[in-house]
Amino acid sequence: MSNPIFTHITDDRAAMVDISEKDAITRRAVATGRIALQRETIAAINRGSVEKG
């Protein structure tokens, strides 16, 4: 069964698409995020005393 939405999916499997004829372009992505940490955790990070894992 072919997928009419994605040309690179056939029989529910992804396939490589030849893009060698496309012109090179420059793109830029910008991401933002936010994390919440306890004060003790921030202090440990600043001290460099957080163990791996």
LUMLO-46832 format. One record per residue: residue in one letter; residue number from 1; z negated, x negated, y negated of N, C-alpha, C, O, CB in turn; chain. Coordinates in Angstrom, 1 decimal, decimal comma, padded with zeros to 4 digits. Glycine has a CB too. Example, Ala and Ser with C-alpha at 12.3 -4.5 7.8 and 13.67 -1.06 7.14 Angstrom:
# LUMLO-46832
A_1_-007,8_-013,2_005,7_-007,8_-012,3_004,5_-007,8_-013,2_003,3_-008,5_-014,2_003,3_-009,0_-011,3_004,5_A
S_2_-007,1_-012,8_002,2_-007,1_-013,7_001,1_-007,9_-012,9_000,0_-008,0_-013,4_-001,1_-005,7_-014,1_000,6_A
END
This chain:
# LUMLO-46832
M_1_000,0_-000,9_001,2_000,0_000,0_000,0_000,0_-000,9_-001,2_-000,9_-001,8_-001,3_-001,2_001,0_000,0_A
S_2_000,9_-000,7_-002,1_001,0_-001,5_-003,4_000,2_-000,8_-004,4_-000,1_000,4_-004,4_002,4_-001,7_-003,8_A
N_3_-000,3_-001,6_-005,4_-001,1_-001,1_-006,5_-000,2_-001,0_-007,7_000,3_-002,0_-008,2_-002,3_-002,0_-006,8_A
P_4_000,1_000,2_-008,3_001,0_000,4_-009,4_000,4_-000,1_-010,7_001,2_-000,3_-011,7_001,4_001,8_-009,6_A
I_5_-000,9_-000,4_-010,8_-001,5_-000,9_-012,0_-001,4_-002,4_-012,2_-001,1_-002,9_-013,2_-002,9_-000,4_-012,1_A
F_6_-001,6_-003,1_-011,1_-001,6_-004,6_-011,1_-000,5_-005,1_-010,2_-000,4_-004,8_-009,1_-003,0_-005,1_-010,6_A
T_7_000,4_-005,9_-010,8_001,6_-006,4_-010,1_001,2_-007,5_-009,1_002,0_-007,8_-008,3_002,6_-006,9_-011,1_A
H_8_000,0_-008,0_-009,3_-000,4_-009,1_-008,4_-001,3_-008,7_-007,3_-002,0_-009,6_-006,7_-001,0_-010,2_-009,2_A
I_9_-001,4_-007,4_-007,0_-002,2_-006,9_-005,9_-001,3_-006,1_-005,0_-000,7_-005,1_-005,4_-003,4_-006,0_-006,4_A
T_10_-001,2_-006,6_-003,7_-000,4_-005,9_-002,7_-001,3_-005,7_-001,5_-002,0_-006,7_-001,1_000,9_-006,7_-002,4_A
D_11_-001,3_-004,6_-000,9_-002,1_-004,3_000,3_-003,5_-004,6_000,0_-004,2_-005,2_000,9_-001,6_-005,1_001,5_A
D_12_-004,0_-004,3_-001,2_-005,4_-004,5_-001,6_-005,8_-006,0_-001,6_-007,0_-006,3_-001,4_-006,3_-003,8_-000,7_A
R_13_-004,8_-006,9_-001,7_-005,1_-008,3_-001,7_-004,5_-009,0_-002,9_-003,4_-008,6_-003,3_-004,6_-009,0_-000,4_A
A_14_-005,2_-009,9_-003,6_-004,7_-010,6_-004,7_-003,6_-011,6_-004,3_-003,7_-012,2_-003,3_-005,8_-011,3_-005,5_A
A_15_-002,6_-011,7_-005,2_-001,5_-012,7_-004,9_-001,3_-013,5_-006,2_-001,5_-013,0_-007,3_-000,3_-012,0_-004,4_A
M_16_-000,8_-014,7_-006,0_-000,5_-015,6_-007,1_000,7_-015,0_-007,9_001,6_-014,4_-007,2_-000,1_-017,0_-006,7_A
V_17_000,7_-015,1_-009,2_001,8_-014,6_-010,0_002,5_-015,8_-010,7_001,8_-016,7_-011,2_001,3_-013,6_-011,0_A
D_18_003,8_-015,9_-010,6_004,5_-017,0_-011,3_004,6_-016,8_-012,8_005,2_-015,8_-013,3_005,9_-017,2_-010,7_A
I_19_003,9_-017,6_-013,5_003,9_-017,5_-015,0_004,6_-018,7_-015,7_004,4_-019,0_-016,8_002,5_-017,3_-015,5_A
S_20_005,3_-019,5_-014,9_005,9_-020,7_-015,4_006,9_-020,5_-016,5_007,1_-021,4_-017,3_006,6_-021,4_-014,3_A
E_21_007,5_-019,3_-016,6_008,4_-019,0_-017,7_007,7_-018,5_-019,0_008,4_-018,4_-020,0_009,4_-018,0_-017,2_A
K_22_006,4_-018,3_-019,0_005,7_-017,8_-020,2_005,5_-019,0_-021,1_005,2_-020,1_-020,7_004,4_-017,2_-019,8_A
D_23_005,6_-018,7_-022,4_005,2_-019,7_-023,4_003,7_-020,0_-023,5_002,9_-019,1_-023,2_005,7_-019,2_-024,8_A
A_24_003,4_-021,2_-023,8_002,0_-021,6_-023,9_001,4_-021,0_-025,2_002,1_-021,0_-026,2_001,8_-023,1_-023,9_A
I_25_000,2_-020,4_-025,2_-000,4_-019,9_-026,4_-001,8_-020,4_-026,5_-002,4_-020,9_-025,5_-000,4_-018,3_-026,4_A
T_26_-002,4_-020,3_-027,6_-003,8_-020,7_-027,8_-004,6_-019,4_-027,9_-004,3_-018,5_-028,7_-004,0_-021,6_-029,1_A
R_27_-005,7_-019,4_-027,2_-006,7_-018,3_-027,2_-008,1_-018,8_-027,6_-008,4_-020,0_-027,3_-006,7_-017,5_-025,9_A
R_28_-008,9_-017,9_-028,1_-010,2_-018,3_-028,4_-011,1_-017,1_-028,0_-010,8_-016,0_-028,2_-010,4_-018,6_-029,9_A
A_29_-012,2_-017,5_-027,3_-013,2_-016,4_-026,9_-014,5_-016,8_-027,6_-014,9_-017,9_-027,7_-013,3_-016,4_-025,4_A
V_30_-015,2_-015,7_-028,0_-016,5_-015,9_-028,7_-017,5_-015,0_-027,9_-017,2_-013,8_-027,7_-016,5_-015,5_-030,2_A
A_31_-018,6_-015,5_-027,5_-019,6_-014,8_-026,8_-020,9_-014,9_-027,5_-021,2_-015,9_-028,0_-019,7_-015,2_-025,3_A
T_32_-021,7_-013,9_-027,4_-023,1_-013,9_-027,9_-024,0_-013,4_-026,8_-023,5_-012,6_-025,9_-023,2_-013,1_-029,2_A
G_33_-025,2_-013,7_-026,9_-026,2_-013,2_-025,9_-027,6_-013,3_-026,5_-027,8_-013,8_-027,5_-026,1_-014,0_-024,6_A
R_34_-028,5_-012,7_-025,7_-029,9_-012,7_-026,1_-030,7_-012,7_-024,9_-030,4_-012,0_-023,9_-030,2_-011,4_-027,0_A
I_35_-031,8_-013,5_-024,9_-032,7_-013,5_-023,8_-034,1_-013,3_-024,3_-034,4_-013,7_-025,4_-032,6_-014,8_-022,9_A
A_36_-035,0_-012,7_-023,5_-036,3_-012,5_-023,9_-037,2_-013,4_-023,0_-037,2_-013,4_-021,8_-036,8_-011,0_-023,8_A
L_37_-038,0_-014,2_-023,7_-038,9_-015,1_-022,9_-040,4_-015,0_-023,5_-040,6_-014,6_-024,6_-038,5_-016,6_-023,1_A
Q_38_-041,3_-015,2_-022,6_-042,7_-015,2_-023,0_-042,9_-016,5_-023,9_-042,2_-017,5_-023,7_-043,7_-015,2_-021,8_A
R_39_-043,9_-016,4_-024,8_-044,2_-017,6_-025,6_-044,5_-018,8_-024,8_-044,2_-019,9_-025,2_-045,4_-017,3_-026,6_A
E_40_-045,2_-018,7_-023,7_-045,6_-019,8_-022,8_-044,3_-020,4_-022,3_-044,3_-021,7_-022,1_-046,5_-019,3_-021,7_A
T_41_-043,4_-019,6_-021,9_-042,1_-020,2_-021,4_-041,4_-021,0_-022,4_-040,9_-022,1_-022,1_-041,2_-019,1_-020,9_A
I_42_-041,3_-020,5_-023,7_-040,6_-021,2_-024,7_-041,3_-022,5_-025,0_-040,7_-023,5_-025,2_-040,6_-020,3_-026,0_A
A_43_-042,7_-022,5_-025,0_-043,4_-023,7_-025,3_-043,2_-024,7_-024,2_-043,0_-025,9_-024,4_-044,9_-023,4_-025,3_A
A_44_-043,1_-024,3_-022,9_-042,8_-025,2_-021,8_-041,4_-025,8_-021,9_-041,3_-027,0_-021,6_-043,0_-024,5_-020,5_A
I_45_-040,5_-025,0_-022,3_-039,1_-025,5_-022,5_-039,1_-026,6_-023,6_-038,5_-027,6_-023,5_-038,1_-024,4_-022,9_A
N_46_-039,8_-026,3_-024,7_-039,8_-027,2_-025,8_-040,5_-028,5_-025,5_-040,1_-029,6_-026,0_-040,5_-026,6_-027,0_A
R_47_-041,5_-028,5_-024,6_-042,2_-029,7_-024,1_-041,4_-030,4_-023,1_-041,7_-031,6_-022,8_-043,6_-029,3_-023,5_A
G_48_-040,4_-029,7_-022,5_-039,7_-030,4_-021,4_-040,4_-030,4_-020,1_-040,2_-031,2_-019,2_-039,3_-031,8_-021,8_A
S_49_-041,4_-029,4_-019,9_-042,2_-029,4_-018,7_-041,8_-028,3_-017,7_-042,6_-028,0_-016,9_-043,6_-029,3_-019,1_A
V_50_-040,6_-027,8_-017,8_-040,2_-026,8_-016,9_-039,6_-027,4_-015,7_-038,7_-028,3_-015,8_-039,1_-025,8_-017,6_A
E_51_-040,1_-027,1_-014,5_-039,6_-027,7_-013,3_-038,3_-027,0_-012,8_-038,1_-025,9_-013,1_-040,6_-027,7_-012,2_A
K_52_-037,5_-027,8_-012,1_-036,2_-027,3_-011,6_-036,5_-026,1_-010,7_-037,5_-026,1_-009,9_-035,5_-028,4_-010,9_A
G_53_-035,7_-025,1_-010,8_-035,8_-023,9_-009,8_-036,6_-022,9_-010,4_-036,8_-021,8_-009,8_-036,4_-024,3_-008,5_A
END
